[in-house]
Amino acid sequence: MISEECDLDRFIDAIKDLTYHEVLTSILKEGYATDDLLVHKKRDGAPEEEIERASEYNKALRDFVFLLQAGQRPDLVSDVESKNYNKFRRVAKSLVERGELLPAILNYFDD
């Protein structure tokens, strides 16, 4: 797991210069690790704020994977979800600059 603390900014910094395949693989692996982390936190009775932070982190990962795989903006129902999703714009922009994604993908982010 790249970010044991479920720090989205730290994770994005770690993947922002990777290739499309590496980005997708890293996000999927991180998501699976976060799923396991959530199970353990719930089982071990972790504080609710830790569980919530891990859940928000996991949702942000899933939202960006949805964009990469489906080519559509995911449904974002809260300000936190929207804020976290838009942090991935840096990754998408890097992929566009290297020609691995079409520039239209940037239209799925808020400016």
VENJO-V375180 format. One record per pair of residues at least 12 apart in sequence whose C-alpha atoms are under 10 Angstrom apart, sorted by sequence separation. I is the first residue (numbers start at 1). J is the second residue. If there is no record, write none. Layout:
# VENJO-V375180
I:J / I:J
This chain:
# VENJO-V375180
2:14 / 14:26 / 15:27 / 38:50 / 39:51 / 62:74 / 63:75 / 73:85 / 93:105 / 2:15 / 38:51 / 41:54 / 63:76 / 92:105 / 93:106 / 37:51 / 38:52 / 92:106 / 11:26 / 12:27 / 38:53 / 11:27 / 38:54 / 60:76 / 89:105 / 90:106 / 92:108 / 37:54 / 38:55 / 59:76 / 89:106 / 92:109 / 37:55 / 63:81 / 67:85 / 89:107 / 11:30 / 35:54 / 63:82 / 89:108 / 34:54 / 35:55 / 38:58 / 60:80 / 64:84 / 89:109 / 34:55 / 60:81 / 63:84 / 64:85 / 88:109 / 89:110 / 59:81 / 60:82 / 63:85 / 64:86 / 86:108 / 87:109 / 89:111 / 34:57 / 35:58 / 60:83 / 61:84 / 62:85 / 63:86 / 64:87 / 85:108 / 86:109 / 87:110 / 2:26 / 6:30 / 34:58 / 56:80 / 57:81 / 60:84 / 61:85 / 64:88 / 68:92 / 85:109 / 86:110 / 1:26 / 2:27 / 33:58 / 34:59 / 56:81 / 59:84 / 60:85 / 63:88 / 64:89 / 67:92 / 85:110 / 86:111 / 1:27 / 4:30 / 31:57 / 32:58 / 59:85 / 60:86 / 83:109 / 2:29 / 3:30 / 30:57 / 31:58 / 34:61 / 57:84 / 60:87 / 61:88 / 64:91 / 82:109 / 83:110 / 1:29 / 2:30 / 6:34 / 30:58 / 31:59 / 56:84 / 57:85 / 60:88 / 64:92 / 82:110 / 1:30 / 4:33 / 31:60 / 1:31 / 3:33 / 4:34 / 31:61 / 1:32 / 2:33 / 3:34 / 6:37 / 27:58 / 30:61 / 31:62 / 1:33 / 30:62 / 73:105 / 1:34 / 4:37 / 27:60 / 28:61 / 68:101 / 71:104 / 72:105 / 27:61 / 28:62 / 31:65 / 71:105 / 73:107 / 74:108 / 26:61 / 27:62 / 72:107 / 73:108 / 1:37 / 72:108 / 73:109 / 24:61 / 27:64 / 28:65 / 68:105 / 71:108 / 27:65 / 67:105 / 24:64 / 25:65 / 24:65 / 67:108 / 23:65 / 6:50 / 24:68 / 5:50 / 8:53 / 23:68 / 24:69 / 7:53 / 8:54 / 11:57 / 6:53 / 7:54 / 5:53 / 6:54 / 8:56 / 20:68 / 5:54 / 6:55 / 8:57 / 12:61 / 4:54 / 6:56 / 7:57 / 8:58 / 11:61 / 6:57 / 5:57 / 6:58 / 8:60 / 8:61 / 3:57 / 23:91 / 23:92 / 20:91 / 16:88 / 19:91 / 20:92 / 23:95 / 15:88 / 16:89 / 17:90 / 18:91 / 16:90 / 17:91 / 20:94 / 9:84 / 12:87 / 13:88 / 15:90 / 16:91 / 17:92 / 19:94 / 20:95 / 8:84 / 12:88 / 15:91 / 16:92 / 17:93 / 18:94 / 19:95 / 20:96 / 8:85 / 11:88 / 12:89 / 13:90 / 14:91 / 16:93 / 17:94 / 18:95 / 9:87 / 12:90 / 13:91 / 16:94 / 17:95 / 20:98 / 8:87 / 9:88 / 12:91 / 16:95 / 19:98 / 20:99 / 21:100 / 8:88 / 20:100 / 17:98 / 19:100 / 20:101
